[in-house]
Amino acid sequence: MNLAEEITGRVWLFKDDVDTDQILPGYAMAAPREKLKEFALAGSDYPNFSQEIQPGDIIVGGKNFGSGSSREQAPVALKEAGVSVVIAQSIARIFRRNSINIGLPVLIADLAPYVKHGDEITVNLKEAKITVKGSGVQIKGKELSPSVLETLECGGLINKVRKQFGLGLQEGK
């Protein structure tokens, strides 16, 4: 991921307390990685999410996004479906860690009051700045640490370690 570039995408707006069972229902846990996207958010307010998402779309949530079990497949399903970033007022700690580890950016910001489903927003991860295209509203999120930015730039934790050992980056991992 090139953090020098801004991310622009369409908003999928979610309420508070979207848990990992909604993000990836338990019955989908045995699916192979490349099939997880077919079950992404099947238990949510948008059960057809996997058929309607467009690459680069952005999830905006309220409080406690990603709560529940520690299943690492939940953020994998979102990334495989084409989600470019998750922004929420608060994000469950293990979901945040799992997301960063696989190279899916997560940003803390209270954006929900300023957007509606389908709005287009632009996100600058380095500055933690979000701009709502239609209204021009700008929101400052919680800045990501240099270590998290480096992990995202490498495409996830495995690639960060590979880079540190001079082994080269792997695509799509």
C-alpha positions in Angstrom: 0.0 0.0 0.0 1.3 3.4 -1.0 0.6 5.7 2.0 1.5 8.7 -0.1 -1.7 8.2 -2.0 -5.1 9.1 -0.6 -7.8 6.6 -0.5 -11.1 7.5 -2.1 -14.2 5.3 -1.8 -17.9 5.0 -1.2 -19.2 4.8 2.4 -20.9 1.8 3.9 -22.4 3.2 7.1 -22.9 0.9 10.1 -24.2 1.5 13.6 -22.6 0.7 16.9 -21.5 -2.8 18.0 -20.9 -4.5 14.7 -19.3 -7.7 15.9 -17.2 -10.4 14.2 -20.3 -12.7 13.8 -21.9 -10.0 11.7 -18.7 -9.4 9.8 -18.1 -13.1 9.1 -20.8 -15.5 10.3 -19.6 -18.6 12.1 -20.9 -20.9 9.3 -18.3 -19.3 7.0 -15.3 -19.9 9.2 -14.2 -23.1 7.3 -14.3 -21.4 3.9 -10.9 -21.0 2.1 -9.4 -17.5 2.2 -10.4 -16.7 -1.4 -14.0 -17.5 -0.6 -14.4 -15.5 2.6 -15.4 -12.4 0.6 -18.6 -14.1 -0.4 -19.7 -14.1 3.3 -18.4 -10.6 4.3 -21.0 -8.8 6.5 -23.7 -11.4 5.7 -24.9 -11.1 9.3 -25.1 -7.3 9.2 -27.7 -4.7 8.2 -26.4 -5.2 4.6 -26.7 -9.0 4.0 -26.0 -8.5 0.2 -22.7 -6.6 1.0 -20.5 -9.1 -0.9 -22.6 -8.7 -4.1 -22.8 -4.9 -3.9 -19.4 -3.8 -2.7 -17.1 -2.1 -5.2 -13.3 -2.3 -4.8 -12.1 0.6 -2.6 -15.3 1.1 -0.7 -14.9 2.3 2.9 -16.7 1.0 6.0 -17.7 3.7 8.5 -18.9 2.4 11.9 -19.9 3.8 15.3 -18.6 2.5 18.6 -17.1 -0.9 19.2 -16.6 -2.1 15.6 -15.2 -5.6 15.4 -16.1 -6.7 18.9 -16.8 -10.3 19.7 -14.6 -13.3 19.0 -11.0 -12.9 17.9 -11.5 -14.6 14.6 -8.8 -13.2 12.3 -10.9 -14.3 9.2 -13.2 -11.3 9.8 -10.9 -8.6 8.6 -9.6 -11.0 5.9 -13.1 -11.3 4.6 -13.4 -7.5 4.4 -10.0 -7.0 2.7 -10.7 -9.8 0.2 -14.1 -8.2 -0.6 -12.4 -5.0 -1.6 -12.7 -2.8 1.5 -10.0 -0.2 1.5 -10.2 1.1 5.0 -12.4 0.8 8.1 -13.2 4.0 10.0 -15.1 3.8 13.3 -15.6 5.8 16.5 -14.0 2.9 18.3 -12.6 -0.4 17.2 -12.2 -3.6 19.2 -8.5 -4.1 20.1 -8.1 -7.6 18.6 -10.0 -6.7 15.4 -7.7 -3.6 15.0 -4.6 -5.7 15.5 -5.8 -8.4 13.1 -6.6 -5.8 10.5 -3.3 -4.1 10.7 -1.5 -7.5 10.6 -3.1 -8.3 7.2 -2.6 -4.8 5.8 -6.2 -3.6 6.2 -6.1 0.1 7.4 -8.3 0.9 10.4 -8.7 4.5 11.6 -10.4 5.9 14.7 -12.6 8.8 13.9 -16.2 9.8 14.7 -17.3 10.2 11.1 -20.8 8.7 11.3 -22.5 12.0 12.1 -21.1 13.6 8.9 -21.8 11.0 6.3 -24.6 8.9 4.9 -24.5 5.5 3.2 -23.1 5.9 -0.3 -21.3 9.2 0.2 -17.8 9.5 -1.2 -14.9 10.3 1.1 -11.2 10.7 0.8 -8.8 9.4 3.5 -5.2 10.4 4.1 -3.8 7.7 6.4 -0.5 9.5 7.1 -2.3 12.5 8.5 -5.4 10.7 9.7 -7.5 13.2 7.8 -10.9 12.4 6.2 -12.7 14.6 3.7 -16.4 14.2 2.8 -16.6 14.9 -0.9 -20.1 16.4 -1.2 -20.0 18.7 1.9 -16.2 19.3 2.1 -16.3 18.5 5.8 -12.9 17.5 7.1 -12.5 15.2 10.2 -9.2 14.5 12.0 -8.9 11.0 13.2 -6.5 9.5 15.7 -3.1 9.4 14.1 -1.5 6.0 13.4 1.9 5.2 14.9 5.0 5.1 12.7 5.1 1.3 13.3 1.5 0.8 12.2 2.1 3.0 9.1 5.2 0.9 8.2 3.2 -2.3 8.6 0.4 -1.0 6.3 3.0 0.3 3.8 4.4 -3.2 3.6 1.0 -4.8 3.2 0.9 -6.4 6.6 3.0 -7.8 9.4 4.4 -10.8 7.5 5.7 -8.6 4.7 7.1 -6.1 7.3 9.1 -8.9 8.9 10.1 -10.2 5.4 11.4 -6.7 4.6 13.3 -6.4 7.8 15.1 -9.7 7.0 15.7 -8.7 3.3 13.4 -11.5 2.0 11.2 -9.3 -0.3 7.5 -8.6 -0.1 4.8 -11.1 -1.1 1.7 -9.8 -3.0 -1.7 -10.4 -1.6 -0.6 -11.9 1.7 
